[in-house]
Amino acid sequence: MRARTPDPSFVKMLEGYSLTSAEVLYRMPDHPTLLQTFFWQFEDLAPDYPRLTRFLDHWEREIEAIIHSVRVMHAGLIEPREVRLVKDGGRLH
């Protein structure tokens, strides 16, 4: 019997990655009174959020827009209590 390779996204969930949403409010230099928004969803590791941190560092270096505020929403995709091993799933017939 050949060993099955686990789904990479499931492995990431077990490693602690979960769905993260970031709402970035920013101002452009040519319209400083106008507050604009950028919304992004991705998988990241709470509470340090390394992917979000890299993105915001890139924004500060490369984008002329000035960040007003960032709101982060986080939802765990899987927790240890949700994974249960079942010995016998029952019989159909």
PDB file with one MODEL, atoms N, CA, C and O in Angstrom:
MODEL        1
ATOM      1  N   MET A   1       0.837  -1.169   0.000  1.00  0.00           N
ATOM      2  CA  MET A   1       0.000   0.000   0.000  1.00  0.00           C
ATOM      3  C   MET A   1       0.891   1.246   0.000  1.00  0.00           C
ATOM      4  O   MET A   1       1.846   1.332   0.773  1.00  0.00           O
ATOM      5  N   ARG A   2       0.581   2.187  -0.853  1.00  0.00           N
ATOM      6  CA  ARG A   2       1.365   3.409  -0.986  1.00  0.00           C
ATOM      7  C   ARG A   2       0.922   4.442   0.056  1.00  0.00           C
ATOM      8  O   ARG A   2      -0.274   4.652   0.258  1.00  0.00           O
ATOM      9  N   ALA A   3       1.883   5.076   0.708  1.00  0.00           N
ATOM     10  CA  ALA A   3       1.563   6.106   1.699  1.00  0.00           C
ATOM     11  C   ALA A   3       0.990   7.332   0.984  1.00  0.00           C
ATOM     12  O   ALA A   3       1.480   7.740  -0.069  1.00  0.00           O
ATOM     13  N   ARG A   4      -0.051   7.908   1.573  1.00  0.00           N
ATOM     14  CA  ARG A   4      -0.667   9.087   0.979  1.00  0.00           C
ATOM     15  C   ARG A   4      -0.002  10.351   1.517  1.00  0.00           C
ATOM     16  O   ARG A   4       0.341  10.440   2.696  1.00  0.00           O
ATOM     17  N   THR A   5       0.168  11.307   0.641  1.00  0.00           N
ATOM     18  CA  THR A   5       0.754  12.590   1.022  1.00  0.00           C
ATOM     19  C   THR A   5      -0.355  13.480   1.570  1.00  0.00           C
ATOM     20  O   THR A   5      -1.388  13.639   0.919  1.00  0.00           O
ATOM     21  N   PRO A   6      -0.163  14.065   2.755  1.00  0.00           N
ATOM     22  CA  PRO A   6      -1.205  14.933   3.308  1.00  0.00           C
ATOM     23  C   PRO A   6      -1.341  16.226   2.506  1.00  0.00           C
ATOM     24  O   PRO A   6      -0.378  16.702   1.904  1.00  0.00           O
ATOM     25  N   ASP A   7      -2.522  16.773   2.510  1.00  0.00           N
ATOM     26  CA  ASP A   7      -2.806  18.027   1.828  1.00  0.00           C
ATOM     27  C   ASP A   7      -1.957  19.138   2.463  1.00  0.00           C
ATOM     28  O   ASP A   7      -2.012  19.325   3.679  1.00  0.00           O
ATOM     29  N   PRO A   8      -1.175  19.878   1.666  1.00  0.00           N
ATOM     30  CA  PRO A   8      -0.308  20.922   2.227  1.00  0.00           C
ATOM     31  C   PRO A   8      -1.066  21.981   3.027  1.00  0.00           C
ATOM     32  O   PRO A   8      -0.559  22.461   4.041  1.00  0.00           O
ATOM     33  N   SER A   9      -2.259  22.350   2.594  1.00  0.00           N
ATOM     34  CA  SER A   9      -3.016  23.363   3.334  1.00  0.00           C
ATOM     35  C   SER A   9      -3.468  22.829   4.699  1.00  0.00           C
ATOM     36  O   SER A   9      -3.529  23.586   5.668  1.00  0.00           O
ATOM     37  N   PHE A  10      -3.785  21.525   4.779  1.00  0.00           N
ATOM     38  CA  PHE A  10      -4.151  20.915   6.057  1.00  0.00           C
ATOM     39  C   PHE A  10      -2.943  20.879   6.996  1.00  0.00           C
ATOM     40  O   PHE A  10      -3.078  21.122   8.196  1.00  0.00           O
ATOM     41  N   VAL A  11      -1.777  20.579   6.454  1.00  0.00           N
ATOM     42  CA  VAL A  11      -0.551  20.566   7.259  1.00  0.00           C
ATOM     43  C   VAL A  11      -0.290  21.964   7.825  1.00  0.00           C
ATOM     44  O   VAL A  11       0.096  22.106   8.985  1.00  0.00           O
ATOM     45  N   LYS A  12      -0.503  22.999   6.994  1.00  0.00           N
ATOM     46  CA  LYS A  12      -0.316  24.372   7.471  1.00  0.00           C
ATOM     47  C   LYS A  12      -1.271  24.693   8.615  1.00  0.00           C
ATOM     48  O   LYS A  12      -0.889  25.361   9.576  1.00  0.00           O
ATOM     49  N   MET A  13      -2.507  24.219   8.515  1.00  0.00           N
ATOM     50  CA  MET A  13      -3.480  24.443   9.596  1.00  0.00           C
ATOM     51  C   MET A  13      -2.997  23.811  10.892  1.00  0.00           C
ATOM     52  O   MET A  13      -3.107  24.410  11.962  1.00  0.00           O
ATOM     53  N   LEU A  14      -2.461  22.598  10.793  1.00  0.00           N
ATOM     54  CA  LEU A  14      -1.959  21.917  11.986  1.00  0.00           C
ATOM     55  C   LEU A  14      -0.737  22.628  12.570  1.00  0.00           C
ATOM     56  O   LEU A  14      -0.468  22.525  13.767  1.00  0.00           O
ATOM     57  N   GLU A  15      -0.005  23.344  11.729  1.00  0.00           N
ATOM     58  CA  GLU A  15       1.161  24.099  12.189  1.00  0.00           C
ATOM     59  C   GLU A  15       0.770  25.422  12.839  1.00  0.00           C
ATOM     60  O   GLU A  15       1.625  26.116  13.389  1.00  0.00           O
ATOM     61  N   GLY A  16      -0.518  25.779  12.782  1.00  0.00           N
ATOM     62  CA  GLY A  16      -0.978  27.000  13.433  1.00  0.00           C
ATOM     63  C   GLY A  16      -1.399  28.114  12.502  1.00  0.00           C
ATOM     64  O   GLY A  16      -1.870  29.154  12.963  1.00  0.00           O
ATOM     65  N   TYR A  17      -1.240  27.923  11.198  1.00  0.00           N
ATOM     66  CA  TYR A  17      -1.682  28.948  10.262  1.00  0.00           C
ATOM     67  C   TYR A  17      -3.202  29.013  10.276  1.00  0.00           C
ATOM     68  O   TYR A  17      -3.879  27.995  10.419  1.00  0.00           O
ATOM     69  N   SER A  18      -3.727  30.220  10.126  1.00  0.00           N
ATOM     70  CA  SER A  18      -5.171  30.377  10.098  1.00  0.00           C
ATOM     71  C   SER A  18      -5.548  31.585   9.247  1.00  0.00           C
ATOM     72  O   SER A  18      -4.703  32.404   8.884  1.00  0.00           O
ATOM     73  N   LEU A  19      -6.824  31.670   8.944  1.00  0.00           N
ATOM     74  CA  LEU A  19      -7.330  32.738   8.092  1.00  0.00           C
ATOM     75  C   LEU A  19      -7.185  34.069   8.805  1.00  0.00           C
ATOM     76  O   LEU A  19      -7.624  34.233   9.944  1.00  0.00           O
ATOM     77  N   THR A  20      -6.563  35.014   8.121  1.00  0.00           N
ATOM     78  CA  THR A  20      -6.339  36.351   8.654  1.00  0.00           C
ATOM     79  C   THR A  20      -6.839  37.356   7.634  1.00  0.00           C
ATOM     80  O   THR A  20      -6.611  37.196   6.435  1.00  0.00           O
ATOM     81  N   SER A  21      -7.519  38.386   8.104  1.00  0.00           N
ATOM     82  CA  SER A  21      -7.961  39.485   7.244  1.00  0.00           C
ATOM     83  C   SER A  21      -7.341  40.766   7.764  1.00  0.00           C
ATOM     84  O   SER A  21      -7.296  40.999   8.972  1.00  0.00           O
ATOM     85  N   ALA A  22      -6.865  41.591   6.857  1.00  0.00           N
ATOM     86  CA  ALA A  22      -6.283  42.870   7.237  1.00  0.00           C
ATOM     87  C   ALA A  22      -6.966  43.975   6.442  1.00  0.00           C
ATOM     88  O   ALA A  22      -7.061  43.917   5.216  1.00  0.00           O
ATOM     89  N   GLU A  23      -7.432  44.972   7.162  1.00  0.00           N
ATOM     90  CA  GLU A  23      -8.018  46.150   6.534  1.00  0.00           C
ATOM     91  C   GLU A  23      -7.046  47.305   6.771  1.00  0.00           C
ATOM     92  O   GLU A  23      -6.816  47.713   7.910  1.00  0.00           O
ATOM     93  N   VAL A  24      -6.483  47.823   5.687  1.00  0.00           N
ATOM     94  CA  VAL A  24      -5.511  48.908   5.771  1.00  0.00           C
ATOM     95  C   VAL A  24      -6.197  50.193   5.319  1.00  0.00           C
ATOM     96  O   VAL A  24      -6.671  50.287   4.187  1.00  0.00           O
ATOM     97  N   LEU A  25      -6.245  51.175   6.205  1.00  0.00           N
ATOM     98  CA  LEU A  25      -6.743  52.496   5.843  1.00  0.00           C
ATOM     99  C   LEU A  25      -5.526  53.361   5.543  1.00  0.00           C
ATOM    100  O   LEU A  25      -4.568  53.390   6.317  1.00  0.00           O
ATOM    101  N   TYR A  26      -5.569  54.059   4.425  1.00  0.00           N
ATOM    102  CA  TYR A  26      -4.393  54.824   3.985  1.00  0.00           C
ATOM    103  C   TYR A  26      -4.796  56.093   3.257  1.00  0.00           C
ATOM    104  O   TYR A  26      -5.940  56.251   2.831  1.00  0.00           O
ATOM    105  N   ARG A  27      -3.837  56.988   3.125  1.00  0.00           N
ATOM    106  CA  ARG A  27      -4.036  58.251   2.403  1.00  0.00           C
ATOM    107  C   ARG A  27      -2.981  58.355   1.296  1.00  0.00           C
ATOM    108  O   ARG A  27      -1.813  58.024   1.504  1.00  0.00           O
ATOM    109  N   MET A  28      -3.404  58.812   0.138  1.00  0.00           N
ATOM    110  CA  MET A  28      -2.483  59.063  -0.967  1.00  0.00           C
ATOM    111  C   MET A  28      -1.981  60.506  -0.874  1.00  0.00           C
ATOM    112  O   MET A  28      -2.722  61.392  -0.447  1.00  0.00           O
ATOM    113  N   PRO A  29      -0.737  60.744  -1.269  1.00  0.00           N
ATOM    114  CA  PRO A  29      -0.178  62.101  -1.167  1.00  0.00           C
ATOM    115  C   PRO A  29      -0.954  63.146  -1.977  1.00  0.00           C
ATOM    116  O   PRO A  29      -1.040  64.301  -1.563  1.00  0.00           O
ATOM    117  N   ASP A  30      -1.517  62.756  -3.123  1.00  0.00           N
ATOM    118  CA  ASP A  30      -2.236  63.723  -3.958  1.00  0.00           C
ATOM    119  C   ASP A  30      -3.647  64.024  -3.449  1.00  0.00           C
ATOM    120  O   ASP A  30      -4.260  64.994  -3.897  1.00  0.00           O
ATOM    121  N   HIS A  31      -4.182  63.213  -2.516  1.00  0.00           N
ATOM    122  CA  HIS A  31      -5.502  63.448  -1.911  1.00  0.00           C
ATOM    123  C   HIS A  31      -5.409  63.165  -0.408  1.00  0.00           C
ATOM    124  O   HIS A  31      -5.976  62.176   0.056  1.00  0.00           O
ATOM    125  N   PRO A  32      -4.718  63.996   0.356  1.00  0.00           N
ATOM    126  CA  PRO A  32      -4.476  63.698   1.771  1.00  0.00           C
ATOM    127  C   PRO A  32      -5.717  63.709   2.652  1.00  0.00           C
ATOM    128  O   PRO A  32      -5.687  63.154   3.750  1.00  0.00           O
ATOM    129  N   THR A  33      -6.799  64.320   2.206  1.00  0.00           N
ATOM    130  CA  THR A  33      -8.013  64.341   3.035  1.00  0.00           C
ATOM    131  C   THR A  33      -8.905  63.129   2.784  1.00  0.00           C
ATOM    132  O   THR A  33      -9.868  62.906   3.519  1.00  0.00           O
ATOM    133  N   LEU A  34      -8.594  62.348   1.756  1.00  0.00           N
ATOM    134  CA  LEU A  34      -9.401  61.174   1.406  1.00  0.00           C
ATOM    135  C   LEU A  34      -8.803  59.921   2.033  1.00  0.00           C
ATOM    136  O   LEU A  34      -7.652  59.574   1.768  1.00  0.00           O
ATOM    137  N   LEU A  35      -9.578  59.255   2.854  1.00  0.00           N
ATOM    138  CA  LEU A  35      -9.138  58.017   3.486  1.00  0.00           C
ATOM    139  C   LEU A  35      -9.614  56.845   2.628  1.00  0.00           C
ATOM    140  O   LEU A  35     -10.811  56.702   2.375  1.00  0.00           O
ATOM    141  N   GLN A  36      -8.677  56.012   2.183  1.00  0.00           N
ATOM    142  CA  GLN A  36      -8.999  54.882   1.319  1.00  0.00           C
ATOM    143  C   GLN A  36      -8.752  53.580   2.065  1.00  0.00           C
ATOM    144  O   GLN A  36      -8.093  53.566   3.105  1.00  0.00           O
ATOM    145  N   THR A  37      -9.288  52.484   1.526  1.00  0.00           N
ATOM    146  CA  THR A  37      -9.151  51.203   2.208  1.00  0.00           C
ATOM    147  C   THR A  37      -8.641  50.121   1.261  1.00  0.00           C
ATOM    148  O   THR A  37      -8.949  50.110   0.069  1.00  0.00           O
ATOM    149  N   PHE A  38      -7.856  49.216   1.828  1.00  0.00           N
ATOM    150  CA  PHE A  38      -7.369  48.031   1.129  1.00  0.00           C
ATOM    151  C   PHE A  38      -7.651  46.852   2.045  1.00  0.00           C
ATOM    152  O   PHE A  38      -7.266  46.866   3.214  1.00  0.00           O
ATOM    153  N   PHE A  39      -8.322  45.832   1.522  1.00  0.00           N
ATOM    154  CA  PHE A  39      -8.701  44.671   2.323  1.00  0.00           C
ATOM    155  C   PHE A  39      -8.035  43.437   1.733  1.00  0.00           C
ATOM    156  O   PHE A  39      -8.057  43.231   0.520  1.00  0.00           O
ATOM    157  N   TRP A  40      -7.436  42.609   2.604  1.00  0.00           N
ATOM    158  CA  TRP A  40      -6.661  41.455   2.144  1.00  0.00           C
ATOM    159  C   TRP A  40      -6.905  40.280   3.072  1.00  0.00           C
ATOM    160  O   TRP A  40      -6.884  40.437   4.293  1.00  0.00           O
ATOM    161  N   GLN A  41      -7.141  39.085   2.495  1.00  0.00           N
ATOM    162  CA  GLN A  41      -7.289  37.850   3.270  1.00  0.00           C
ATOM    163  C   GLN A  41      -6.185  36.879   2.879  1.00  0.00           C
ATOM    164  O   GLN A  41      -5.859  36.735   1.701  1.00  0.00           O
ATOM    165  N   PHE A  42      -5.613  36.213   3.883  1.00  0.00           N
ATOM    166  CA  PHE A  42      -4.493  35.321   3.656  1.00  0.00           C
ATOM    167  C   PHE A  42      -4.328  34.425   4.871  1.00  0.00           C
ATOM    168  O   PHE A  42      -4.983  34.629   5.893  1.00  0.00           O
ATOM    169  N   GLU A  43      -3.451  33.430   4.762  1.00  0.00           N
ATOM    170  CA  GLU A  43      -3.143  32.567   5.896  1.00  0.00           C
ATOM    171  C   GLU A  43      -1.890  33.089   6.580  1.00  0.00           C
ATOM    172  O   GLU A  43      -0.897  33.402   5.923  1.00  0.00           O
ATOM    173  N   ASP A  44      -1.943  33.181   7.913  1.00  0.00           N
ATOM    174  CA  ASP A  44      -0.805  33.697   8.658  1.00  0.00           C
ATOM    175  C   ASP A  44      -0.773  33.066  10.045  1.00  0.00           C
ATOM    176  O   ASP A  44      -1.727  32.412  10.467  1.00  0.00           O
ATOM    177  N   LEU A  45       0.329  33.269  10.740  1.00  0.00           N
ATOM    178  CA  LEU A  45       0.524  32.727  12.085  1.00  0.00           C
ATOM    179  C   LEU A  45       0.276  33.807  13.128  1.00  0.00           C
ATOM    180  O   LEU A  45       1.007  34.796  13.188  1.00  0.00           O
ATOM    181  N   ALA A  46      -0.754  33.622  13.950  1.00  0.00           N
ATOM    182  CA  ALA A  46      -1.008  34.557  15.050  1.00  0.00           C
ATOM    183  C   ALA A  46      -0.126  34.144  16.215  1.00  0.00           C
ATOM    184  O   ALA A  46       0.193  32.960  16.312  1.00  0.00           O
ATOM    185  N   PRO A  47       0.278  35.006  17.078  1.00  0.00           N
ATOM    186  CA  PRO A  47      -0.030  36.438  17.162  1.00  0.00           C
ATOM    187  C   PRO A  47       1.019  37.335  16.505  1.00  0.00           C
ATOM    188  O   PRO A  47       0.872  38.557  16.523  1.00  0.00           O
ATOM    189  N   ASP A  48       2.082  36.753  15.919  1.00  0.00           N
ATOM    190  CA  ASP A  48       3.153  37.582  15.341  1.00  0.00           C
ATOM    191  C   ASP A  48       2.859  38.055  13.920  1.00  0.00           C
ATOM    192  O   ASP A  48       3.371  39.093  13.501  1.00  0.00           O
ATOM    193  N   TYR A  49       2.046  37.315  13.179  1.00  0.00           N
ATOM    194  CA  TYR A  49       1.658  37.656  11.806  1.00  0.00           C
ATOM    195  C   TYR A  49       2.860  37.998  10.921  1.00  0.00           C
ATOM    196  O   TYR A  49       2.972  39.134  10.458  1.00  0.00           O
ATOM    197  N   PRO A  50       3.761  37.039  10.676  1.00  0.00           N
ATOM    198  CA  PRO A  50       4.957  37.344   9.876  1.00  0.00           C
ATOM    199  C   PRO A  50       4.651  37.760   8.437  1.00  0.00           C
ATOM    200  O   PRO A  50       5.337  38.622   7.889  1.00  0.00           O
ATOM    201  N   ARG A  51       3.635  37.163   7.820  1.00  0.00           N
ATOM    202  CA  ARG A  51       3.315  37.530   6.435  1.00  0.00           C
ATOM    203  C   ARG A  51       2.769  38.960   6.371  1.00  0.00           C
ATOM    204  O   ARG A  51       3.143  39.729   5.485  1.00  0.00           O
ATOM    205  N   LEU A  52       1.898  39.310   7.296  1.00  0.00           N
ATOM    206  CA  LEU A  52       1.359  40.669   7.345  1.00  0.00           C
ATOM    207  C   LEU A  52       2.470  41.671   7.623  1.00  0.00           C
ATOM    208  O   LEU A  52       2.498  42.746   7.024  1.00  0.00           O
ATOM    209  N   THR A  53       3.378  41.333   8.519  1.00  0.00           N
ATOM    210  CA  THR A  53       4.497  42.217   8.842  1.00  0.00           C
ATOM    211  C   THR A  53       5.358  42.472   7.609  1.00  0.00           C
ATOM    212  O   THR A  53       5.745  43.611   7.349  1.00  0.00           O
ATOM    213  N   ARG A  54       5.664  41.409   6.840  1.00  0.00           N
ATOM    214  CA  ARG A  54       6.452  41.585   5.607  1.00  0.00           C
ATOM    215  C   ARG A  54       5.723  42.484   4.614  1.00  0.00           C
ATOM    216  O   ARG A  54       6.339  43.330   3.967  1.00  0.00           O
ATOM    217  N   PHE A  55       4.397  42.297   4.494  1.00  0.00           N
ATOM    218  CA  PHE A  55       3.605  43.107   3.578  1.00  0.00           C
ATOM    219  C   PHE A  55       3.628  44.585   3.990  1.00  0.00           C
ATOM    220  O   PHE A  55       3.817  45.465   3.149  1.00  0.00           O
ATOM    221  N   LEU A  56       3.438  44.848   5.277  1.00  0.00           N
ATOM    222  CA  LEU A  56       3.432  46.237   5.741  1.00  0.00           C
ATOM    223  C   LEU A  56       4.815  46.879   5.621  1.00  0.00           C
ATOM    224  O   LEU A  56       4.920  48.070   5.329  1.00  0.00           O
ATOM    225  N   ASP A  57       5.872  46.102   5.843  1.00  0.00           N
ATOM    226  CA  ASP A  57       7.232  46.611   5.634  1.00  0.00           C
ATOM    227  C   ASP A  57       7.443  46.981   4.166  1.00  0.00           C
ATOM    228  O   ASP A  57       8.023  48.022   3.858  1.00  0.00           O
ATOM    229  N   HIS A  58       6.965  46.116   3.262  1.00  0.00           N
ATOM    230  CA  HIS A  58       7.051  46.396   1.820  1.00  0.00           C
ATOM    231  C   HIS A  58       6.274  47.684   1.492  1.00  0.00           C
ATOM    232  O   HIS A  58       6.760  48.538   0.750  1.00  0.00           O
ATOM    233  N   TRP A  59       5.080  47.807   2.047  1.00  0.00           N
ATOM    234  CA  TRP A  59       4.240  48.996   1.805  1.00  0.00           C
ATOM    235  C   TRP A  59       5.002  50.260   2.212  1.00  0.00           C
ATOM    236  O   TRP A  59       5.064  51.228   1.454  1.00  0.00           O
ATOM    237  N   GLU A  60       5.574  50.241   3.402  1.00  0.00           N
ATOM    238  CA  GLU A  60       6.299  51.420   3.914  1.00  0.00           C
ATOM    239  C   GLU A  60       7.474  51.795   3.009  1.00  0.00           C
ATOM    240  O   GLU A  60       7.755  52.977   2.814  1.00  0.00           O
ATOM    241  N   ARG A  61       8.162  50.788   2.454  1.00  0.00           N
ATOM    242  CA  ARG A  61       9.330  51.036   1.603  1.00  0.00           C
ATOM    243  C   ARG A  61       8.962  51.440   0.181  1.00  0.00           C
ATOM    244  O   ARG A  61       9.586  52.335  -0.388  1.00  0.00           O
ATOM    245  N   GLU A  62       7.953  50.788  -0.399  1.00  0.00           N
ATOM    246  CA  GLU A  62       7.728  50.875  -1.845  1.00  0.00           C
ATOM    247  C   GLU A  62       6.502  51.665  -2.288  1.00  0.00           C
ATOM    248  O   GLU A  62       6.415  52.046  -3.456  1.00  0.00           O
ATOM    249  N   ILE A  63       5.569  51.918  -1.404  1.00  0.00           N
ATOM    250  CA  ILE A  63       4.310  52.555  -1.812  1.00  0.00           C
ATOM    251  C   ILE A  63       4.237  53.954  -1.203  1.00  0.00           C
ATOM    252  O   ILE A  63       4.555  54.149  -0.030  1.00  0.00           O
ATOM    253  N   GLU A  64       3.818  54.915  -2.007  1.00  0.00           N
ATOM    254  CA  GLU A  64       3.772  56.305  -1.556  1.00  0.00           C
ATOM    255  C   GLU A  64       2.638  56.573  -0.574  1.00  0.00           C
ATOM    256  O   GLU A  64       2.679  57.564   0.155  1.00  0.00           O
ATOM    257  N   ALA A  65       1.642  55.722  -0.544  1.00  0.00           N
ATOM    258  CA  ALA A  65       0.500  55.935   0.349  1.00  0.00           C
ATOM    259  C   ALA A  65       0.939  55.824   1.802  1.00  0.00           C
ATOM    260  O   ALA A  65       1.773  54.990   2.154  1.00  0.00           O
ATOM    261  N   ILE A  66       0.362  56.682   2.637  1.00  0.00           N
ATOM    262  CA  ILE A  66       0.684  56.694   4.065  1.00  0.00           C
ATOM    263  C   ILE A  66      -0.397  55.923   4.819  1.00  0.00           C
ATOM    264  O   ILE A  66      -1.585  56.226   4.715  1.00  0.00           O
ATOM    265  N   ILE A  67       0.036  54.932   5.571  1.00  0.00           N
ATOM    266  CA  ILE A  67      -0.909  54.102   6.328  1.00  0.00           C
ATOM    267  C   ILE A  67      -1.468  54.902   7.502  1.00  0.00           C
ATOM    268  O   ILE A  67      -0.724  55.475   8.298  1.00  0.00           O
ATOM    269  N   HIS A  68      -2.787  54.924   7.586  1.00  0.00           N
ATOM    270  CA  HIS A  68      -3.478  55.573   8.706  1.00  0.00           C
ATOM    271  C   HIS A  68      -3.660  54.579   9.843  1.00  0.00           C
ATOM    272  O   HIS A  68      -3.344  54.882  10.994  1.00  0.00           O
ATOM    273  N   SER A  69      -4.175  53.379   9.520  1.00  0.00           N
ATOM    274  CA  SER A  69      -4.386  52.347  10.535  1.00  0.00           C
ATOM    275  C   SER A  69      -4.539  50.983   9.859  1.00  0.00           C
ATOM    276  O   SER A  69      -4.830  50.884   8.667  1.00  0.00           O
ATOM    277  N   VAL A  70      -4.335  49.946  10.654  1.00  0.00           N
ATOM    278  CA  VAL A  70      -4.485  48.567  10.171  1.00  0.00           C
ATOM    279  C   VAL A  70      -5.335  47.826  11.192  1.00  0.00           C
ATOM    280  O   VAL A  70      -5.032  47.831  12.385  1.00  0.00           O
ATOM    281  N   ARG A  71      -6.398  47.192  10.718  1.00  0.00           N
ATOM    282  CA  ARG A  71      -7.244  46.366  11.586  1.00  0.00           C
ATOM    283  C   ARG A  71      -7.075  44.920  11.149  1.00  0.00           C
ATOM    284  O   ARG A  71      -7.210  44.599   9.968  1.00  0.00           O
ATOM    285  N   VAL A  72      -6.779  44.051  12.109  1.00  0.00           N
ATOM    286  CA  VAL A  72      -6.516  42.645  11.810  1.00  0.00           C
ATOM    287  C   VAL A  72      -7.611  41.786  12.430  1.00  0.00           C
ATOM    288  O   VAL A  72      -7.934  41.927  13.610  1.00  0.00           O
ATOM    289  N   MET A  73      -8.175  40.900  11.626  1.00  0.00           N
ATOM    290  CA  MET A  73      -9.161  39.934  12.087  1.00  0.00           C
ATOM    291  C   MET A  73      -8.569  38.547  11.868  1.00  0.00           C
ATOM    292  O   MET A  73      -7.938  38.283  10.844  1.00  0.00           O
ATOM    293  N   HIS A  74      -8.777  37.673  12.835  1.00  0.00           N
ATOM    294  CA  HIS A  74      -8.148  36.365  12.788  1.00  0.00           C
ATOM    295  C   HIS A  74      -9.152  35.302  13.208  1.00  0.00           C
ATOM    296  O   HIS A  74      -9.864  35.470  14.198  1.00  0.00           O
ATOM    297  N   ALA A  75      -9.208  34.222  12.465  1.00  0.00           N
ATOM    298  CA  ALA A  75     -10.094  33.102  12.806  1.00  0.00           C
ATOM    299  C   ALA A  75      -9.317  31.806  12.667  1.00  0.00           C
ATOM    300  O   ALA A  75      -8.810  31.492  11.590  1.00  0.00           O
ATOM    301  N   GLY A  76      -9.223  31.062  13.743  1.00  0.00           N
ATOM    302  CA  GLY A  76      -8.543  29.777  13.679  1.00  0.00           C
ATOM    303  C   GLY A  76      -9.304  28.822  12.773  1.00  0.00           C
ATOM    304  O   GLY A  76     -10.515  28.652  12.916  1.00  0.00           O
ATOM    305  N   LEU A  77      -8.596  28.203  11.845  1.00  0.00           N
ATOM    306  CA  LEU A  77      -9.243  27.274  10.919  1.00  0.00           C
ATOM    307  C   LEU A  77      -9.433  25.895  11.549  1.00  0.00           C
ATOM    308  O   LEU A  77     -10.411  25.201  11.271  1.00  0.00           O
ATOM    309  N   ILE A  78      -8.498  25.519  12.388  1.00  0.00           N
ATOM    310  CA  ILE A  78      -8.593  24.196  13.003  1.00  0.00           C
ATOM    311  C   ILE A  78      -7.910  24.267  14.365  1.00  0.00           C
ATOM    312  O   ILE A  78      -6.889  24.934  14.529  1.00  0.00           O
ATOM    313  N   GLU A  79      -8.478  23.584  15.314  1.00  0.00           N
ATOM    314  CA  GLU A  79      -7.908  23.530  16.649  1.00  0.00           C
ATOM    315  C   GLU A  79      -7.777  22.074  17.052  1.00  0.00           C
ATOM    316  O   GLU A  79      -8.496  21.229  16.520  1.00  0.00           O
ATOM    317  N   PRO A  80      -6.883  21.755  17.974  1.00  0.00           N
ATOM    318  CA  PRO A  80      -6.671  20.354  18.348  1.00  0.00           C
ATOM    319  C   PRO A  80      -7.945  19.616  18.744  1.00  0.00           C
ATOM    320  O   PRO A  80      -8.077  18.427  18.455  1.00  0.00           O
ATOM    321  N   ARG A  81      -8.883  20.294  19.398  1.00  0.00           N
ATOM    322  CA  ARG A  81     -10.097  19.600  19.822  1.00  0.00           C
ATOM    323  C   ARG A  81     -11.001  19.211  18.640  1.00  0.00           C
ATOM    324  O   ARG A  81     -11.907  18.393  18.799  1.00  0.00           O
ATOM    325  N   GLU A  82     -10.761  19.784  17.479  1.00  0.00           N
ATOM    326  CA  GLU A  82     -11.581  19.475  16.322  1.00  0.00           C
ATOM    327  C   GLU A  82     -11.113  18.228  15.578  1.00  0.00           C
ATOM    328  O   GLU A  82     -11.842  17.691  14.744  1.00  0.00           O
ATOM    329  N   VAL A  83      -9.913  17.771  15.875  1.00  0.00           N
ATOM    330  CA  VAL A  83      -9.377  16.591  15.214  1.00  0.00           C
ATOM    331  C   VAL A  83      -9.570  15.401  16.138  1.00  0.00           C
ATOM    332  O   VAL A  83      -9.016  15.353  17.237  1.00  0.00           O
ATOM    333  N   ARG A  84     -10.366  14.440  15.677  1.00  0.00           N
ATOM    334  CA  ARG A  84     -10.615  13.238  16.475  1.00  0.00           C
ATOM    335  C   ARG A  84     -10.315  12.019  15.634  1.00  0.00           C
ATOM    336  O   ARG A  84     -10.701  11.948  14.468  1.00  0.00           O
ATOM    337  N   LEU A  85      -9.637  11.073  16.216  1.00  0.00           N
ATOM    338  CA  LEU A  85      -9.360   9.828  15.524  1.00  0.00           C
ATOM    339  C   LEU A  85     -10.463   8.840  15.857  1.00  0.00           C
ATOM    340  O   LEU A  85     -10.816   8.660  17.022  1.00  0.00           O
ATOM    341  N   VAL A  86     -11.002   8.206  14.839  1.00  0.00           N
ATOM    342  CA  VAL A  86     -12.092   7.262  15.017  1.00  0.00           C
ATOM    343  C   VAL A  86     -11.590   5.877  14.667  1.00  0.00           C
ATOM    344  O   VAL A  86     -11.064   5.653  13.577  1.00  0.00           O
ATOM    345  N   LYS A  87     -11.755   4.938  15.607  1.00  0.00           N
ATOM    346  CA  LYS A  87     -11.313   3.574  15.345  1.00  0.00           C
ATOM    347  C   LYS A  87     -12.283   2.836  14.428  1.00  0.00           C
ATOM    348  O   LYS A  87     -11.872   2.187  13.466  1.00  0.00           O
ATOM    349  N   ASP A  88     -13.538   2.941  14.728  1.00  0.00           N
ATOM    350  CA  ASP A  88     -14.544   2.218  13.962  1.00  0.00           C
ATOM    351  C   ASP A  88     -15.627   3.213  13.545  1.00  0.00           C
ATOM    352  O   ASP A  88     -16.328   3.766  14.392  1.00  0.00           O
ATOM    353  N   GLY A  89     -15.758   3.433  12.253  1.00  0.00           N
ATOM    354  CA  GLY A  89     -16.751   4.372  11.744  1.00  0.00           C
ATOM    355  C   GLY A  89     -18.123   3.751  11.573  1.00  0.00           C
ATOM    356  O   GLY A  89     -19.061   4.442  11.177  1.00  0.00           O
ATOM    357  N   GLY A  90     -18.264   2.485  11.857  1.00  0.00           N
ATOM    358  CA  GLY A  90     -19.550   1.807  11.694  1.00  0.00           C
ATOM    359  C   GLY A  90     -19.599   1.036  10.413  1.00  0.00           C
ATOM    360  O   GLY A  90     -18.643   1.014   9.638  1.00  0.00           O
ATOM    361  N   ARG A  91     -20.731   0.398  10.195  1.00  0.00           N
ATOM    362  CA  ARG A  91     -20.914  -0.415   8.983  1.00  0.00           C
ATOM    363  C   ARG A  91     -22.142   0.047   8.243  1.00  0.00           C
ATOM    364  O   ARG A  91     -23.146   0.436   8.839  1.00  0.00           O
ATOM    365  N   LEU A  92     -22.041  -0.003   6.937  1.00  0.00           N
ATOM    366  CA  LEU A  92     -23.181   0.420   6.101  1.00  0.00           C
ATOM    367  C   LEU A  92     -24.209  -0.703   5.985  1.00  0.00           C
ATOM    368  O   LEU A  92     -25.409  -0.431   6.020  1.00  0.00           O
ATOM    369  N   HIS A  93     -23.777  -1.943   5.850  1.00  0.00           N
ATOM    370  CA  HIS A  93     -24.712  -3.070   5.701  1.00  0.00           C
ATOM    371  C   HIS A  93     -24.569  -4.024   6.846  1.00  0.00           C
ATOM    372  O   HIS A  93     -25.270  -5.034   6.898  1.00  0.00           O
TER     373      HIS A  93
ENDMDL
END
